């Protein structure tokens, strides 16, 4: 992601005809800014996301099961 953005920006800089030193300096600075910004987003890996989705699904199933049990117990108590 960061590499792709810096590559696109590098292409734009090279098209302006500015010197190589300016291009390298700009690439370095842009890469640092982009990496800093991305790290602040608190993104998680796909594996972590998938693991949390699985936990959420299991939790939802357990809640549904407990709600059914509660409903059954409530009905039993009301019958007595």
N, CA, C and O atoms as CSV, one atom per row, in Angstrom:
chain,resi,resn,atom,element,x,y,z
A,1,UNK,N,N,0.828,-1.184,0.000
A,1,UNK,CA,C,0.000,0.000,0.000
A,1,UNK,C,C,0.873,1.248,0.000
A,1,UNK,O,O,0.718,2.124,-0.851
A,2,UNK,N,N,1.792,1.323,0.962
A,2,UNK,CA,C,2.688,2.473,1.038
A,2,UNK,C,C,3.585,2.516,-0.186
A,2,UNK,O,O,3.809,3.578,-0.768
A,3,UNK,N,N,4.098,1.355,-0.571
A,3,UNK,CA,C,4.985,1.304,-1.737
A,3,UNK,C,C,4.246,1.744,-2.992
A,3,UNK,O,O,4.807,2.454,-3.827
A,4,UNK,N,N,3.006,1.332,-3.130
A,4,UNK,CA,C,2.225,1.718,-4.299
A,4,UNK,C,C,2.005,3.216,-4.379
A,4,UNK,O,O,2.115,3.811,-5.451
A,5,UNK,N,N,1.695,3.825,-3.244
A,5,UNK,CA,C,1.499,5.278,-3.225
A,5,UNK,C,C,2.786,6.020,-3.552
A,5,UNK,O,O,2.784,6.978,-4.325
A,6,UNK,N,N,3.881,5.570,-2.958
A,6,UNK,CA,C,5.146,6.258,-3.223
A,6,UNK,C,C,5.588,6.055,-4.664
A,6,UNK,O,O,6.179,6.956,-5.261
A,7,UNK,N,N,5.313,4.892,-5.229
A,7,UNK,CA,C,5.653,4.663,-6.640
A,7,UNK,C,C,4.874,5.605,-7.549
A,7,UNK,O,O,5.435,6.174,-8.486
A,8,UNK,N,N,3.592,5.768,-7.278
A,8,UNK,CA,C,2.778,6.675,-8.087
A,8,UNK,C,C,3.266,8.114,-7.960
A,8,UNK,O,O,3.353,8.844,-8.947
A,9,UNK,N,N,3.582,8.507,-6.730
A,9,UNK,CA,C,4.081,9.865,-6.524
A,9,UNK,C,C,5.450,10.048,-7.176
A,9,UNK,O,O,5.748,11.116,-7.709
A,10,UNK,N,N,6.269,9.020,-7.135
A,10,UNK,CA,C,7.582,9.088,-7.775
A,10,UNK,C,C,7.443,9.280,-9.273
A,10,UNK,O,O,8.191,10.044,-9.884
A,11,UNK,N,N,6.487,8.588,-9.857
A,11,UNK,CA,C,6.237,8.738,-11.288
A,11,UNK,C,C,5.841,10.169,-11.612
A,11,UNK,O,O,6.306,10.743,-12.596
A,12,UNK,N,N,4.985,10.737,-10.785
A,12,UNK,CA,C,4.576,12.124,-10.999
A,12,UNK,C,C,5.760,13.080,-10.884
A,12,UNK,O,O,5.889,14.017,-11.671
A,13,UNK,N,N,6.622,12.835,-9.897
A,13,UNK,CA,C,7.791,13.696,-9.701
A,13,UNK,C,C,8.745,13.565,-10.876
A,13,UNK,O,O,9.293,14.562,-11.345
A,14,UNK,N,N,8.947,12.338,-11.357
A,14,UNK,CA,C,9.883,12.150,-12.469
A,14,UNK,C,C,9.370,12.817,-13.740
A,14,UNK,O,O,10.161,13.234,-14.586
A,15,UNK,N,N,8.068,12.919,-13.875
A,15,UNK,CA,C,7.496,13.568,-15.049
A,15,UNK,C,C,7.671,15.083,-15.020
A,15,UNK,O,O,7.570,15.744,-16.054
A,16,UNK,N,N,7.935,15.632,-13.835
A,16,UNK,CA,C,8.117,17.083,-13.742
A,16,UNK,C,C,9.492,17.508,-14.230
A,16,UNK,O,O,9.715,18.687,-14.502
A,17,UNK,N,N,10.412,16.563,-14.343
A,17,UNK,CA,C,11.737,16.883,-14.850
A,17,UNK,C,C,12.685,17.422,-13.792
A,17,UNK,O,O,13.793,17.845,-14.120
A,18,UNK,N,N,12.277,17.417,-12.543
A,18,UNK,CA,C,13.158,17.892,-11.474
A,18,UNK,C,C,14.306,16.914,-11.283
A,18,UNK,O,O,14.231,15.766,-11.721
A,19,UNK,N,N,15.356,17.364,-10.637
A,19,UNK,CA,C,16.572,16.576,-10.462
A,19,UNK,C,C,16.377,15.318,-9.641
A,19,UNK,O,O,15.400,15.170,-8.907
A,20,UNK,N,N,17.328,14.423,-9.786
A,20,UNK,CA,C,17.287,13.138,-9.107
A,20,UNK,C,C,17.354,13.298,-7.590
A,20,UNK,O,O,16.700,12.551,-6.862
A,21,UNK,N,N,18.135,14.259,-7.108
A,21,UNK,CA,C,18.264,14.469,-5.662
A,21,UNK,C,C,16.927,14.895,-5.064
A,21,UNK,O,O,16.547,14.438,-3.986
A,22,UNK,N,N,16.230,15.756,-5.758
A,22,UNK,CA,C,14.925,16.206,-5.275
A,22,UNK,C,C,13.949,15.035,-5.264
A,22,UNK,O,O,13.164,14.873,-4.330
A,23,UNK,N,N,14.008,14.230,-6.304
A,23,UNK,CA,C,13.122,13.074,-6.406
A,23,UNK,C,C,13.357,12.106,-5.246
A,23,UNK,O,O,12.405,11.661,-4.606
A,24,UNK,N,N,14.623,11.781,-4.974
A,24,UNK,CA,C,14.943,10.850,-3.894
A,24,UNK,C,C,14.534,11.414,-2.542
A,24,UNK,O,O,14.007,10.693,-1.696
A,25,UNK,N,N,14.777,12.703,-2.341
A,25,UNK,CA,C,14.403,13.343,-1.082
A,25,UNK,C,C,12.889,13.324,-0.902
A,25,UNK,O,O,12.388,13.032,0.184
A,26,UNK,N,N,12.180,13.632,-1.957
A,26,UNK,CA,C,10.722,13.633,-1.903
A,26,UNK,C,C,10.187,12.225,-1.652
A,26,UNK,O,O,9.259,12.043,-0.864
A,27,UNK,N,N,10.769,11.233,-2.318
A,27,UNK,CA,C,10.351,9.846,-2.098
A,27,UNK,C,C,10.537,9.451,-0.636
A,27,UNK,O,O,9.649,8.862,-0.020
A,28,UNK,N,N,11.688,9.780,-0.101
A,28,UNK,CA,C,11.996,9.437,1.288
A,28,UNK,C,C,11.008,10.104,2.242
A,28,UNK,O,O,10.467,9.457,3.138
A,29,UNK,N,N,10.780,11.392,2.044
A,29,UNK,CA,C,9.879,12.129,2.932
A,29,UNK,C,C,8.433,11.649,2.803
A,29,UNK,O,O,7.728,11.506,3.802
A,30,UNK,N,N,8.003,11.404,1.584
A,30,UNK,CA,C,6.637,10.923,1.386
A,30,UNK,C,C,6.440,9.542,1.998
A,30,UNK,O,O,5.408,9.269,2.610
A,31,UNK,N,N,7.426,8.680,1.831
A,31,UNK,CA,C,7.334,7.341,2.420
A,31,UNK,C,C,7.210,7.442,3.940
A,31,UNK,O,O,6.403,6.735,4.542
A,32,UNK,N,N,7.993,8.303,4.555
A,32,UNK,CA,C,7.938,8.467,6.008
A,32,UNK,C,C,6.578,9.000,6.455
A,32,UNK,O,O,6.014,8.525,7.441
A,33,UNK,N,N,6.060,9.977,5.736
A,33,UNK,CA,C,4.756,10.556,6.093
A,33,UNK,C,C,3.646,9.524,5.928
A,33,UNK,O,O,2.778,9.396,6.792
A,34,UNK,N,N,3.675,8.798,4.832
A,34,UNK,CA,C,2.628,7.803,4.581
A,34,UNK,C,C,2.700,6.676,5.605
A,34,UNK,O,O,1.666,6.251,6.121
A,35,UNK,N,N,3.893,6.185,5.907
A,35,UNK,CA,C,4.028,5.116,6.893
A,35,UNK,C,C,3.555,5.579,8.266
A,35,UNK,O,O,2.896,4.827,8.984
A,36,UNK,N,N,3.885,6.794,8.627
A,36,UNK,CA,C,3.444,7.338,9.908
A,36,UNK,C,C,1.924,7.428,9.968
A,36,UNK,O,O,1.310,7.067,10.972
A,37,UNK,N,N,1.333,7.906,8.899
A,37,UNK,CA,C,-0.125,8.042,8.851
A,37,UNK,C,C,-0.810,6.685,8.903
A,37,UNK,O,O,-1.788,6.513,9.630
A,38,UNK,N,N,-0.312,5.728,8.148
A,38,UNK,CA,C,-0.910,4.392,8.130
A,38,UNK,C,C,-0.777,3.727,9.499
A,38,UNK,O,O,-1.704,3.052,9.946
A,39,UNK,N,N,0.352,3.907,10.166
A,39,UNK,CA,C,0.534,3.278,11.474
A,39,UNK,C,C,-0.425,3.854,12.512
A,39,UNK,O,O,-0.773,3.170,13.473
A,40,UNK,N,N,-0.849,5.084,12.334
A,40,UNK,CA,C,-1.792,5.702,13.268
A,40,UNK,C,C,-3.216,5.200,13.061
A,40,UNK,O,O,-4.073,5.426,13.916
A,41,UNK,N,N,-3.483,4.536,11.965
A,41,UNK,CA,C,-4.831,4.060,11.674
A,41,UNK,C,C,-5.220,2.839,12.506
A,41,UNK,O,O,-6.385,2.444,12.514
A,42,UNK,N,N,-4.265,2.245,13.198
A,42,UNK,CA,C,-4.500,1.075,14.039
A,42,UNK,C,C,-5.186,-0.040,13.256
A,42,UNK,O,O,-6.171,-0.622,13.711
A,43,UNK,N,N,-4.661,-0.322,12.097
A,43,UNK,CA,C,-5.213,-1.371,11.249
A,43,UNK,C,C,-4.754,-2.734,11.763
A,43,UNK,O,O,-3.703,-2.852,12.392
A,44,UNK,N,N,-5.549,-3.745,11.489
A,44,UNK,CA,C,-5.188,-5.105,11.883
A,44,UNK,C,C,-4.990,-5.945,10.630
A,44,UNK,O,O,-5.474,-5.606,9.550
A,45,UNK,N,N,-4.282,-7.030,10.795
A,45,UNK,CA,C,-4.054,-7.921,9.657
A,45,UNK,C,C,-5.345,-8.662,9.319
A,45,UNK,O,O,-6.278,-8.705,10.121
A,46,UNK,N,N,-5.385,-9.229,8.151
A,46,UNK,CA,C,-6.562,-9.993,7.721
A,46,UNK,C,C,-6.784,-11.182,8.647
A,46,UNK,O,O,-7.924,-11.529,8.953
A,47,UNK,N,N,-5.689,-11.812,9.095
A,47,UNK,CA,C,-5.798,-12.963,9.984
A,47,UNK,C,C,-6.432,-12.563,11.314
A,47,UNK,O,O,-7.294,-13.269,11.837
A,48,UNK,N,N,-5.995,-11.416,11.862
A,48,UNK,CA,C,-6.576,-10.941,13.117
A,48,UNK,C,C,-8.060,-10.612,12.941
A,48,UNK,O,O,-8.882,-10.931,13.799
A,49,UNK,N,N,-8.385,-9.980,11.832
A,49,UNK,CA,C,-9.775,-9.636,11.549
A,49,UNK,C,C,-10.631,-10.893,11.449
A,49,UNK,O,O,-11.706,-10.969,12.045
A,50,UNK,N,N,-10.149,-11.882,10.692
A,50,UNK,CA,C,-10.895,-13.129,10.531
A,50,UNK,C,C,-11.073,-13.851,11.866
A,50,UNK,O,O,-12.127,-14.431,12.127
A,51,UNK,N,N,-10.043,-13.813,12.709
A,51,UNK,CA,C,-10.145,-14.444,14.026
A,51,UNK,C,C,-11.216,-13.758,14.868
A,51,UNK,O,O,-11.991,-14.428,15.551
A,52,UNK,N,N,-11.266,-12.444,14.825
A,52,UNK,CA,C,-12.273,-11.712,15.589
A,52,UNK,C,C,-13.681,-11.951,15.045
A,52,UNK,O,O,-14.643,-12.011,15.811
A,53,UNK,N,N,-13.800,-12.086,13.740
A,53,UNK,CA,C,-15.106,-12.404,13.141
A,53,UNK,C,C,-15.582,-13.764,13.642
A,53,UNK,O,O,-16.758,-13.934,13.964
A,54,UNK,N,N,-14.670,-14.731,13.707
A,54,UNK,CA,C,-15.028,-16.066,14.195
A,54,UNK,C,C,-15.468,-16.004,15.660
A,54,UNK,O,O,-16.447,-16.648,16.041
A,55,UNK,N,N,-14.757,-15.241,16.471
A,55,UNK,CA,C,-15.132,-15.078,17.883
A,55,UNK,C,C,-16.513,-14.439,17.987
A,55,UNK,O,O,-17.337,-14.858,18.800
A,56,UNK,N,N,-16.758,-13.438,17.172
A,56,UNK,CA,C,-18.052,-12.762,17.177
A,56,UNK,C,C,-19.184,-13.719,16.802
A,56,UNK,O,O,-20.245,-13.703,17.426
A,57,UNK,N,N,-18.960,-14.548,15.790
A,57,UNK,CA,C,-19.982,-15.519,15.389
A,57,UNK,C,C,-20.260,-16.528,16.507
A,57,UNK,O,O,-21.414,-16.853,16.786
A,58,UNK,N,N,-19.190,-17.019,17.145
A,58,UNK,CA,C,-19.383,-17.971,18.248
A,58,UNK,C,C,-20.125,-17.311,19.404
A,58,UNK,O,O,-20.991,-17.927,20.025
A,59,UNK,N,N,-19.788,-16.070,19.690
A,59,UNK,CA,C,-20.465,-15.345,20.770
A,59,UNK,C,C,-21.941,-15.147,20.447
A,59,UNK,O,O,-22.799,-15.314,21.314
A,60,UNK,N,N,-22.233,-14.794,19.206
A,60,UNK,CA,C,-23.628,-14.607,18.793
A,60,UNK,C,C,-24.418,-15.905,18.931
A,60,UNK,O,O,-25.560,-15.894,19.392
A,61,UNK,N,N,-23.813,-17.019,18.531
A,61,UNK,CA,C,-24.477,-18.316,18.658
A,61,UNK,C,C,-24.741,-18.652,20.125
A,61,UNK,O,O,-25.812,-19.153,20.469
A,62,UNK,N,N,-23.769,-18.377,20.980
A,62,UNK,CA,C,-23.927,-18.654,22.411
A,62,UNK,C,C,-25.024,-17.780,23.003
A,62,UNK,O,O,-25.825,-18.258,23.806
A,63,UNK,N,N,-25.072,-16.518,22.624
A,63,UNK,CA,C,-26.121,-15.617,23.113
A,63,UNK,C,C,-27.491,-16.119,22.671
A,63,UNK,O,O,-28.432,-16.138,23.465
A,64,UNK,N,N,-27.605,-16.520,21.421
A,64,UNK,CA,C,-28.879,-17.053,20.927
A,64,UNK,C,C,-29.303,-18.285,21.723
A,64,UNK,O,O,-30.470,-18.435,22.083
A,65,UNK,N,N,-28.345,-19.156,21.988
A,65,UNK,CA,C,-28.624,-20.371,22.750
A,65,UNK,C,C,-29.077,-20.022,24.171
A,65,UNK,O,O,-30.039,-20.602,24.674
A,66,UNK,N,N,-28.400,-19.092,24.806
A,66,UNK,CA,C,-28.760,-18.694,26.167
A,66,UNK,C,C,-30.124,-18.005,26.207
A,66,UNK,O,O,-30.878,-18.178,27.165
A,67,UNK,N,N,-30.441,-17.234,25.182
A,67,UNK,CA,C,-31.757,-16.595,25.119
A,67,UNK,C,C,-32.862,-17.642,25.010
A,67,UNK,O,O,-33.922,-17.497,25.619
A,68,UNK,N,N,-32.616,-18.687,24.241
A,68,UNK,CA,C,-33.603,-19.768,24.125
A,68,UNK,C,C,-33.788,-20.485,25.461
A,68,UNK,O,O,-34.910,-20.793,25.862
A,69,UNK,N,N,-32.675,-20.744,26.141
A,69,UNK,CA,C,-32.757,-21.399,27.444
A,69,UNK,C,C,-33.518,-20.529,28.440
A,69,UNK,O,O,-34.334,-21.029,29.213
A,70,UNK,N,N,-33.251,-19.247,28.418
A,70,UNK,CA,C,-33.941,-18.323,29.313
A,70,UNK,C,C,-35.439,-18.315,29.020
A,70,UNK,O,O,-36.259,-18.332,29.938
A,71,UNK,N,N,-35.783,-18.292,27.757
A,71,UNK,CA,C,-37.195,-18.320,27.369
A,71,UNK,C,C,-37.866,-19.601,27.861
A,71,UNK,O,O,-38.985,-19.558,28.370
A,72,UNK,N,N,-37.194,-20.732,27.713
A,72,UNK,CA,C,-37.750,-22.008,28.170
A,72,UNK,C,C,-37.930,-22.017,29.686
A,72,UNK,O,O,-38.959,-22.464,30.191
A,73,UNK,N,N,-36.928,-21.524,30.406
A,73,UNK,CA,C,-37.022,-21.481,31.868
A,73,UNK,C,C,-38.120,-20.524,32.316
A,73,UNK,O,O,-38.837,-20.805,33.276
A,74,UNK,N,N,-38.251,-19.414,31.635
A,74,UNK,CA,C,-39.299,-18.450,31.962
A,74,UNK,C,C,-40.673,-19.082,31.772
A,74,UNK,O,O,-41.565,-18.899,32.600
A,75,UNK,N,N,-40.839,-19.817,30.693
A,75,UNK,CA,C,-42.111,-20.499,30.436
A,75,UNK,C,C,-42.401,-21.551,31.504
A,75,UNK,O,O,-43.548,-21.707,31.924
A,76,UNK,N,N,-41.366,-22.278,31.948
A,76,UNK,CA,C,-41.553,-23.277,33.005
A,76,UNK,C,C,-41.992,-22.630,34.310
A,76,UNK,O,O,-42.886,-23.132,34.991
A,77,UNK,N,N,-41.363,-21.522,34.652
A,77,UNK,CA,C,-41.696,-20.827,35.895
A,77,UNK,C,C,-43.119,-20.283,35.821
A,77,UNK,O,O,-43.849,-20.340,36.810
A,78,UNK,N,N,-43.517,-19.768,34.693
A,78,UNK,CA,C,-44.859,-19.208,34.537
A,78,UNK,C,C,-45.932,-20.291,34.601
A,78,UNK,O,O,-47.061,-20.018,35.008
A,79,UNK,N,N,-45.596,-21.500,34.209
A,79,UNK,CA,C,-46.560,-22.603,34.244
A,79,UNK,C,C,-46.811,-23.092,35.663
A,79,UNK,O,O,-47.856,-23.680,35.945
A,80,UNK,N,N,-45.869,-22.856,36.545
A,80,UNK,CA,C,-45.998,-23.379,37.919
A,80,UNK,C,C,-46.764,-22.466,38.799
A,80,UNK,O,O,-46.958,-22.763,39.978
